[in-house]
Amino acid sequence: MLLGADTKAPDLVTMFRACFLAEPTPAHHALKALHAAGHMVGPVITHNFDTLPARAGLHEVFVRRYDQKIPPVPLLPEARSLLVVGLHADRRAVQQRARETGMRIFFVDPEGLVENGAFKPYPIEGARTGDVVVRQLAIPALLRLCELLNVTV
């Protein structure tokens, strides 16, 4: 880095540039529609720093905080379940707090990813007996949920 700062500096900002230029996906818009229809309460609890939920019109709370082992994310009393979306959106401490309040945990996760053209299994580590695991990508799963609930995205 020190010997080639002029050529290395752009590499250091690639991820941040991608975050700034990214747009909310149909999954974010589906979450917004579910929230607007009253099927979702509270903020999106996320470890991503791309602010895509906020850009889709949702309030978000970040759990990727290095100064706190378990960030104090809100679990609202009117919530009946916790929806965990994404390839290893694994925040077991948040899930455990939700279970302690009686919430059901629903995972939307394909339990793997395509790497170099091949599907590589990557099982969910935080799922427990009684949890519901929907083995799909977020966009088709959330759009189907909206369809089942008659929610327009």
C-alpha positions in Angstrom: 0.0 0.0 0.0 2.7 2.5 1.0 4.8 1.7 -2.1 1.9 2.0 -4.6 -0.6 4.2 -3.0 -1.7 5.8 -6.3 -2.6 2.4 -7.7 -3.9 0.7 -4.5 -6.2 3.6 -3.2 -9.0 2.9 -5.7 -9.1 -0.8 -4.5 -9.7 0.4 -1.0 -12.9 2.3 -1.9 -14.4 -0.3 -4.3 -16.8 -1.8 -1.7 -17.9 1.6 -0.4 -18.4 2.9 -4.0 -20.6 -0.2 -4.7 -22.7 0.5 -1.6 -23.2 4.1 -2.5 -24.3 3.3 -6.0 -26.5 0.3 -5.1 -30.2 0.6 -5.4 -32.8 -1.2 -3.2 -33.9 -4.6 -4.6 -37.4 -5.9 -5.1 -36.8 -7.7 -1.7 -36.4 -4.3 0.0 -39.5 -3.0 -1.7 -41.4 -6.1 -0.6 -40.4 -5.5 3.0 -41.6 -1.9 2.6 -44.9 -3.0 1.2 -45.3 -5.6 4.1 -44.5 -2.8 6.6 -47.0 -0.4 5.0 -49.7 -3.1 5.0 -49.1 -3.7 8.7 -47.6 -7.2 8.4 -44.2 -6.0 9.6 -43.6 -3.8 12.6 -40.4 -2.1 13.8 -37.2 -1.4 12.1 -35.1 -3.6 9.8 -32.3 -5.0 12.0 -29.3 -5.3 9.8 -25.5 -5.8 9.8 -25.1 -4.3 6.3 -24.0 -0.7 6.1 -25.3 -0.1 2.5 -28.5 1.7 3.9 -30.6 0.0 1.2 -33.6 -0.6 3.6 -33.5 3.1 4.5 -33.4 4.0 0.8 -36.5 1.9 0.3 -38.2 3.9 3.0 -37.7 1.6 6.1 -36.2 2.5 9.4 -33.1 0.4 10.1 -31.0 -0.5 13.2 -27.5 -1.7 12.8 -26.1 -4.7 14.7 -22.6 -4.5 13.4 -21.2 -2.5 16.3 -17.7 -3.4 17.4 -18.2 -1.5 20.7 -21.0 -3.7 21.8 -21.2 -7.5 21.9 -25.0 -7.5 21.6 -26.4 -4.2 20.4 -29.6 -3.1 22.0 -31.9 -3.6 19.0 -35.6 -3.1 19.7 -37.9 -6.1 19.8 -41.4 -4.6 19.8 -44.1 -6.2 22.0 -46.6 -6.3 19.2 -44.1 -8.4 17.0 -45.0 -12.1 16.8 -42.0 -13.3 14.9 -38.6 -12.4 13.7 -37.8 -12.7 10.0 -34.1 -13.3 9.3 -33.3 -12.7 5.7 -30.1 -13.3 3.8 -27.1 -15.5 3.3 -26.1 -16.1 6.8 -27.9 -13.2 8.4 -26.8 -14.9 11.6 -27.3 -12.8 14.7 -27.9 -15.5 17.2 -28.0 -13.2 20.2 -30.9 -11.2 18.6 -32.6 -14.4 17.7 -32.3 -15.7 21.2 -33.8 -12.5 22.6 -36.7 -12.9 20.2 -37.2 -16.5 21.3 -37.2 -15.5 24.9 -40.2 -13.1 24.2 -42.1 -16.0 22.5 -41.4 -14.9 18.9 -41.2 -17.5 16.2 -38.1 -17.3 14.0 -38.4 -17.4 10.2 -35.3 -17.7 8.1 -35.2 -16.9 4.3 -31.9 -18.3 3.2 -30.9 -20.6 0.4 -28.4 -22.2 2.7 -25.6 -21.8 0.3 -24.2 -19.7 -2.5 -23.0 -20.0 -6.0 -19.2 -19.8 -6.1 -17.2 -20.2 -9.3 -20.4 -21.5 -11.1 -21.1 -24.2 -8.5 -23.5 -24.2 -5.6 -21.6 -24.4 -2.3 -23.8 -25.5 0.7 -23.6 -23.1 3.7 -26.1 -24.3 6.3 -27.7 -21.9 8.7 -26.0 -22.0 12.1 -28.6 -20.2 14.2 -31.7 -22.3 13.4 -33.3 -24.2 16.2 -36.1 -26.7 16.5 -39.4 -25.0 15.8 -37.9 -22.3 13.5 -39.1 -22.1 10.0 -36.5 -22.2 7.2 -37.5 -21.1 3.7 -34.7 -22.2 1.5 -35.0 -19.5 -1.2 -33.4 -16.3 -2.2 -34.9 -13.2 -0.7 -36.5 -11.7 -3.8 -38.6 -14.7 -4.8 -39.5 -15.6 -1.2 -40.6 -12.1 -0.2 -42.5 -11.4 -3.4 -44.3 -14.7 -2.9 -45.1 -13.8 0.7 -46.6 -10.5 -0.5 -48.6 -12.4 -3.1 -50.0 -14.8 -0.4 -50.9 -11.8 1.9 -52.4 -9.9 -1.0 -49.9 -7.1 -0.6 -49.0 -5.0 -3.7 -45.4 -4.3 -4.1 
